Amino acid sequence: MKINLPHSLSCAFLLLLGLNGLSQTQAQSKPSTDFKDSSKWNLIFEDEFNGQDGFDTAKWSYSPRWNPAWAKFLTHSEDYVKQGGGNMLFRMDNKSIAGDPVPYHSGGIQTSKKFSFQYGKVEVRAKFNQGKGSWPAIWMMPEVPHQYGDWPKSGEIDIMEHVNTEAVVHQTIHSERETNENGASNATTQVPYNADDFNTYGIIWDAEKIEFFVNDALTYTYHKSGFWPFDKPFYLILNQSGGAGWPGAIVDADLPFEMYVDYVRVYQIKK
């Protein structure tokens, strides 16, 4: 997940990120035939979230709580990761939990140790609300976390992040080459989205590039150049986080923060 500069610099910094992110390949406005061409893709992983209550433990596990800002309030409670109505709900609120005296609780799951892949297409349909301090994300990390060294040397692929009440989502690559000492990446783009409905977020990843998509339209292409840590299997992460770090402090009146995920699908090229 992205780590940004202090709030006082955020506006100018985000503008710079958007310009830099588009420098590799200008964003496109038309749907990509490659992204929707079912004849070339073989489905290797899916979760349609059509069950009730908890998640499929054969595919997912709870994301653990640890030191980074996005992970400080994660909890292993079904109240914060729950299926229903054909969606998976990820929630963040300020309700208290006995024996867990943090001011907020949030939900996240990941496929680490259960499913990872190298190269292919990811498609995730999701909807989330807005609020000061909110930080929903759909992203990927390497299955072997320190193969090329500590973060960000082994890479990170942020398929979608949103903060606060912005009218855009962020799609970002983190690597040693792209990520500065403050944790912010130059390989990023900002994309308008429909805040009132579900949107589809995705990537196509191969040995030479990573293409990003919103609602089937190509938004940004990151090309291989120099050191390339994206040649190993990565796993998927879905979470609704917030507070501290990039989005800043939470305004409690804006709670709860919620992200609904309709489905997750992963494909690889047919042989």
Protein Blocks (a to p, Z undefined) as FASTA:
>chain_A
ZZdddfklmmmmmmmmmmmmmmmpccdfbdcfklmmmklpccfbdcehlaghiadfklbc
cddddfblklmmgccdfklocceehiacddddfbdcehiacfbdcddddfehkacceeia
ddddddddddehiacddddddfblmlnoccfklopadfbacehjafbdcdddddfklpcf
kopafbdcdddddfkbccdddddddfkbccddeehiafbdcddehjafklcccddddddd
eeehjnopadfklpccddddfbdcdddddZZ
